[in-house]
């Protein structure tokens, strides 16, 4: 018999979107599901839709638990849902998104067949106003990158919706005690305790979850994505990091680690605000300059990298959003001890494949003038002039192909077509790391070390 999966769905004012999620739940290929629906004081027709779908869920063979409460905010609503789980595995999804039919079966199936694993994750597809964006959970493709500091800096996607967790492991981490805030991020309250306690994780390199950001005016993140309301952006990120910092203080770790993670959290919050400022529809050079100055001072005070090094690169003229992103990523790489990427280029010719996609449009220009500047551009949607259709027949084993798509299925297809050639390849995560190392060598060569006022802590 299939193990039971408890699926928690917090529901608040989602009458226009919730049917899409409910239909995708009914379409799951896994039969033993316990649905825990928490109506967080909705003031629209959300509760009526829940009532309409309840008999459909029961007919499908699911167990259904419905809780109605006064509005408490997302984190406390999730906590309420988690307090009612009875399945062997648990997941939490958002009411306005959509599940692949294999979402439950792929992850629950892995946990069932591999009892030594404690949790499992998948990738996410985000629907944006200008198309779809594939979000890799682990951009480097290495599951062992699961560290709290990488979550703080958003270097890996840690959205709760893409995890399924063995209930025994979840409860051993005492997760419910961390849900204390009404607003802000809920990810830290679940993910940080799990990361602290370890646990073996499997990553399924497929998009099994679709997050819909196409109708941004109705989405929590709308003031951030619209890039025209700086004050609301500051408020959003301030609230997001409140439970993050509280969770860090509650973790069963040393005072030194709490201080270090707290300093990283402060810097990460300022980093998000600075990135937002660089993305504003009407750039404000004075605001950007002020934020960079504050950022440089914080890096110098807490991590010992001279502010003068950073200010050499952080200048008002560099408000181009991609440049700002690379600058901040370079500083964070240095602080997190990620070495600069080095490309030993001995290729006869360099080809760039997939240049008309999102990543190609954003990043190709930064390769010009470097050792990785491509001599020929390829894309399946090529115009036949400046960009050509891929032609693997002209490749030799001495050539290099730069792979710009992020979606694993597309990367795998490109690599499959290159197998018979045996040429070198480089994927997007390594291309970006190379660009950063080329542009900002002094940042990577600076010795970053957390400076704490703690003199001695027993047990550290």
C-alpha positions in Angstrom: 0.0 0.0 0.0 1.2 3.5 -0.8 2.4 5.5 2.3 0.1 8.5 3.1 1.3 11.9 2.1 0.0 14.9 4.1 -0.3 17.9 1.8 -0.8 21.3 3.6 -2.4 24.1 1.6 -2.8 27.5 3.3 -5.7 29.3 1.7 -6.3 33.1 1.8 -8.3 35.1 -0.7 -7.4 32.9 -3.7 -10.9 32.5 -5.3 -9.5 33.3 -8.8 -6.6 30.8 -8.7 -7.4 28.1 -6.2 -9.4 25.9 -8.5 -6.3 25.5 -10.7 -4.3 24.1 -7.7 -7.2 21.9 -6.6 -7.6 20.4 -10.1 -3.9 19.6 -10.2 -4.2 17.9 -6.8 -7.0 15.7 -8.0 -4.9 14.8 -11.1 -2.0 13.4 -9.0 -1.0 9.9 -9.8 -0.5 9.1 -6.1 -3.7 7.9 -4.4 -3.0 8.0 -0.7 -3.1 11.8 0.1 -4.3 13.6 3.2 -5.3 17.1 2.3 -5.0 19.7 5.1 -6.7 23.0 4.0 -6.4 25.9 6.3 -8.6 28.9 5.5 -6.9 31.9 7.0 -9.9 34.2 7.4 -10.6 34.6 3.7 -12.9 37.5 2.8 -13.6 36.5 -0.8 -15.1 33.3 -2.2 -12.2 31.0 -1.3 -14.1 29.2 1.5 -17.0 28.5 -0.9 -14.6 26.9 -3.4 -13.1 24.8 -0.7 -16.6 23.5 0.2 -17.3 22.8 -3.5 -14.1 20.8 -3.9 -14.4 18.8 -0.7 -16.7 16.1 -2.2 -14.5 15.9 -5.3 -11.5 15.2 -3.1 -13.4 12.6 -1.1 -14.5 10.9 -4.3 -10.9 10.8 -5.4 -10.2 8.8 -2.3 -8.3 11.5 -0.4 -8.7 12.3 3.3 -9.7 15.9 3.9 -9.1 18.1 7.0 -10.4 21.7 6.8 -9.6 24.3 9.4 -11.2 27.8 9.5 -9.4 30.5 11.5 -9.2 34.2 11.9 -6.5 35.8 9.8 -3.0 35.0 11.3 -0.7 35.3 8.3 1.0 32.7 6.2 3.7 31.4 8.6 1.2 30.7 11.4 -1.3 29.3 8.9 1.3 26.8 7.8 2.1 25.9 11.4 -1.6 25.2 12.0 -1.6 22.9 9.0 1.5 21.1 10.0 0.1 20.4 13.4 -2.6 18.2 11.9 -0.5 15.9 9.7 -0.7 12.2 10.1 1.0 10.9 6.9 4.4 9.3 6.6 5.6 12.2 4.3 4.6 15.8 4.3 4.6 18.7 1.7 3.2 22.2 1.7 2.0 23.9 -1.5 0.6 27.3 -2.3 -3.1 27.7 -3.3 -2.4 29.8 -6.4 0.1 27.5 -8.1 -0.1 24.2 -10.0 1.4 20.7 -9.5 2.7 18.4 -12.2 0.6 15.1 -12.0 3.8 13.4 -10.8 4.6 15.9 -8.1 3.6 13.6 -5.2 4.5 10.2 -6.8 8.0 11.2 -7.9 9.0 12.5 -4.5 7.0 10.2 -2.3 8.1 7.3 -4.4 11.7 8.1 -3.9 11.3 8.3 -0.1 9.3 5.0 -0.1 12.0 3.2 -2.1 14.9 4.8 -0.3 14.3 4.7 3.5 17.8 6.2 4.2 16.7 9.5 2.7 14.9 12.1 4.9 13.7 14.6 2.3 13.5 15.2 -1.4 13.2 18.2 -3.7 12.3 19.1 -7.3 12.8 22.1 -9.6 10.2 24.9 -10.3 8.9 26.5 -13.4 7.9 30.1 -12.9 5.3 31.7 -15.2 6.3 35.3 -15.8 4.6 38.1 -17.8 7.3 37.7 -20.5 7.4 33.9 -20.5 8.5 30.9 -18.4 11.6 30.8 -16.2 13.1 27.6 -15.1 14.4 27.6 -11.5 17.0 25.0 -10.6 17.0 24.1 -6.9 20.7 23.5 -7.0 22.3 25.6 -9.8 25.6 23.8 -9.5 23.8 20.4 -9.6 25.4 19.4 -6.3 23.0 18.4 -3.6 25.6 19.0 -0.9 25.3 22.7 -1.4 22.5 22.8 1.2 23.8 25.3 3.6 22.0 28.0 5.6 24.3 30.7 4.2 23.5 29.8 0.6 19.8 30.1 1.5 20.4 33.5 3.1 21.9 34.8 -0.1 19.3 33.1 -2.3 22.0 31.2 -4.1 19.8 28.1 -4.1 16.1 28.0 -4.3 14.7 26.9 -0.9 11.0 27.5 -1.4 9.1 25.1 0.8 6.7 24.1 -2.1 9.4 22.0 -3.8 10.2 19.8 -0.8 8.7 16.6 0.5 9.9 15.6 4.0 9.7 12.4 5.9 7.4 13.2 8.8 9.6 11.5 11.4 12.5 13.7 10.4 10.4 16.8 10.4 9.2 16.1 13.9 12.6 15.3 15.2 13.7 18.8 14.2 11.0 20.3 16.4 9.9 22.5 13.5 6.6 23.8 14.9 8.4 25.6 17.7 10.0 27.9 15.1 6.8 29.3 13.7 6.4 32.4 15.8 5.9 35.3 13.4 2.7 36.4 11.6 4.4 37.8 8.5 7.6 37.5 6.5 9.4 34.5 5.2 8.2 31.0 6.3 11.0 29.2 4.5 13.5 29.8 7.3 11.2 28.4 10.0 11.1 25.1 8.3 14.3 24.8 6.3 16.8 26.1 8.8 16.0 23.5 11.5 16.1 20.8 8.9 19.5 22.0 7.6 20.9 22.2 11.1 19.9 18.6 11.9 21.3 17.3 8.6 19.4 14.6 6.9 20.0 12.9 3.6 18.3 14.7 0.6 17.7 13.6 -3.0 17.1 16.2 -5.7 14.9 15.3 -8.7 16.2 17.4 -11.5 12.7 18.0 -13.0 10.2 20.8 -12.8 7.3 19.3 -10.9 5.9 22.5 -9.6 4.6 25.6 -11.4 4.5 29.0 -9.6 2.3 31.5 -11.4 3.7 35.1 -11.4 2.0 36.0 -14.7 -0.7 38.1 -12.9 1.6 40.1 -10.7 -0.9 42.6 -9.6 -2.5 40.0 -7.5 0.7 38.5 -6.2 2.5 39.2 -2.9 5.7 39.9 -4.9 4.1 42.4 -7.2 5.7 45.5 -5.7 9.1 43.9 -6.0 8.7 42.7 -9.6 7.3 46.0 -10.8 10.5 47.8 -9.7 8.8 51.2 -9.1 8.2 51.4 -5.4 11.5 51.4 -3.4 9.8 52.0 0.0 7.6 48.9 -0.4 10.6 46.9 -1.5 12.5 47.9 1.7 9.4 47.0 3.8 9.0 43.6 2.0 12.6 42.6 2.6 12.6 43.9 6.2 9.6 41.7 7.0 11.1 38.7 5.1 14.2 38.7 7.2 12.5 39.1 10.6 11.6 35.4 11.0 15.0 34.5 9.4 16.9 36.3 12.2 14.6 35.0 14.9 15.0 31.4 13.6 18.8 31.8 13.6 18.7 32.8 17.3 16.6 29.8 18.1 18.8 27.2 16.4 20.7 24.7 18.5 24.1 26.0 17.4 27.0 27.9 19.0 26.8 31.6 19.8 29.6 32.1 17.3 27.6 30.5 14.5 24.5 32.5 15.5 26.6 35.7 15.3 28.1 34.7 11.9 24.8 33.8 10.4 23.2 37.0 11.8 25.9 39.0 10.1 25.4 37.2 6.8 21.6 37.8 7.1 22.2 41.5 7.6 24.4 41.6 4.5 22.0 39.5 2.5 19.0 41.8 3.3 21.0 44.8 2.2 22.1 42.9 -0.9 18.4 42.3 -1.9 17.5 45.9 -1.5 20.5 47.0 -3.5 19.6 44.7 -6.3 16.1 46.1 -6.3 17.5 49.6 -6.5 19.6 48.7 -9.6 16.4 47.3 -11.2 14.3 50.4 -10.7 12.5 51.6 -13.8 13.9 55.0 -13.2 17.5 54.5 -11.8 18.4 56.7 -8.8 22.2 57.1 -8.8 22.2 58.9 -5.4 20.2 56.1 -3.8 22.4 53.4 -5.4 25.6 55.2 -4.3 24.2 55.4 -0.7 23.3 51.7 -0.6 26.7 50.6 -2.0 28.5 52.8 0.5 26.5 51.1 3.3 27.1 47.7 1.8 30.9 48.3 1.5 31.1 49.5 5.1 29.1 46.4 6.4 31.4 44.1 4.4 34.5 45.8 5.9 33.2 45.8 9.4 31.9 42.2 9.6 34.1 40.4 7.1 37.3 42.4 6.8 37.2 43.2 3.1 38.4 46.7 2.6 35.6 49.1 1.5 38.1 50.7 -0.9 38.3 47.5 -2.9 34.5 47.4 -3.3 34.1 51.1 -4.0 36.5 50.7 -6.9 33.8 48.6 -8.6 30.6 49.9 -7.0 30.2 53.2 -8.8 27.0 55.0 -9.8 27.6 54.4 -13.5 27.4 50.6 -12.9 23.7 50.6 -12.2 23.2 48.1 -15.0 21.3 45.4 -13.2 23.4 42.5 -14.5 26.6 44.2 -13.5 25.2 44.9 -10.0 24.1 41.3 -9.7 27.6 40.1 -10.7 29.3 42.5 -8.3 27.2 41.4 -5.3 27.6 37.7 -6.2 31.3 38.2 -6.4 31.4 39.7 -2.9 29.2 36.9 -1.6 31.4 34.2 -3.3 34.4 35.7 -1.5 32.7 35.8 1.9 31.3 32.2 1.5 34.7 30.9 0.4 33.7 30.1 -3.2 36.9 30.2 -5.3 36.9 32.1 -8.5 36.2 30.1 -11.6 39.0 29.6 -14.0 38.5 28.5 -17.6 41.4 26.8 -19.3 40.5 27.6 -22.9 42.4 25.5 -25.5 39.5 25.3 -28.0 40.0 25.8 -31.7 36.6 27.4 -31.9 34.0 28.5 -29.4 30.2 28.2 -30.1 27.4 29.6 -28.0 24.2 27.4 -28.1 20.8 28.9 -27.1 21.7 32.6 -27.3 18.1 33.7 -28.0 16.8 32.5 -24.7 16.6 34.5 -21.4 20.1 33.7 -20.3 21.6 34.4 -23.7 19.9 37.8 -23.9 21.2 38.8 -20.5 24.7 37.4 -20.4 26.2 36.8 -23.8 27.5 40.4 -24.1 29.7 40.0 -21.0 31.8 37.3 -22.8 32.9 39.6 -25.5 36.6 40.5 -25.0 37.3 37.4 -22.9 38.9 34.1 -23.7 35.4 32.6 -23.9 34.1 35.0 -26.6 32.2 32.8 -29.0 33.0 32.9 -32.7 29.6 31.6 -33.7 26.1 31.9 -32.2 23.5 29.1 -32.3 19.8 28.8 -31.5 17.0 26.6 -32.6 15.0 29.8 -33.4 17.9 31.4 -35.4 17.3 33.9 -38.1 20.2 32.5 -40.2 22.2 35.7 -40.2 23.8 36.8 -36.9 22.5 33.7 -35.2 22.7 30.3 -36.9 20.8 27.0 -36.5 22.9 24.5 -34.5 25.1 22.4 -36.7 27.0 19.8 -34.8 28.4 18.4 -38.0 31.0 21.2 -38.2 32.3 20.5 -34.6 35.5 18.7 -33.7 36.7 17.4 -30.4 39.0 20.5 -30.1 36.0 22.9 -30.0 34.0 24.2 -27.1 30.3 24.7 -26.8 28.8 27.2 -24.3 25.4 26.0 -23.2 23.1 28.9 -22.3 19.7 27.2 -21.5 19.0 26.4 -17.8 16.3 23.8 -18.2 17.9 20.4 -17.5 15.9 18.7 -20.3 17.3 21.2 -22.8 20.8 20.9 -21.4 20.6 17.1 -21.6 19.3 17.2 -25.2 22.2 19.5 -26.2 24.7 17.2 -24.5 23.2 14.2 -26.2 23.6 15.8 -29.6 27.3 16.5 -28.7 28.1 13.1 -27.4 29.5 11.8 -30.7 31.7 14.9 -31.1 33.4 14.7 -27.7 34.0 18.4 -27.6 34.3 20.5 -24.4 31.1 22.1 -22.9 30.4 24.7 -20.3 27.0 25.3 -18.7 25.5 28.6 -17.5 26.4 28.4 -13.8 30.1 28.0 -14.8 29.8 30.7 -17.5 28.5 33.2 -14.9 31.2 32.3 -12.4 33.9 32.8 -15.1 32.5 36.2 -16.1 32.6 37.3 -12.4 36.1 36.2 -11.9 37.3 37.9 -15.0 35.6 41.3 -14.1 36.3 41.5 -10.4 39.6 39.7 -9.6 40.5 41.9 -6.6 37.2 40.9 -4.8 38.0 37.2 -5.1 41.6 37.7 -4.0 40.6 39.7 -0.9 40.7 37.5 2.3 37.2 37.5 3.8 36.9 36.4 7.4 34.0 37.0 9.8 35.0 39.3 12.6 33.1 38.7 15.8 33.1 40.6 19.2 32.7 37.3 21.0 35.9 36.6 22.8 35.3 33.0 23.9 32.3 30.8 23.9 32.3 27.5 25.7 31.9 24.7 23.3 32.7 26.7 20.1 
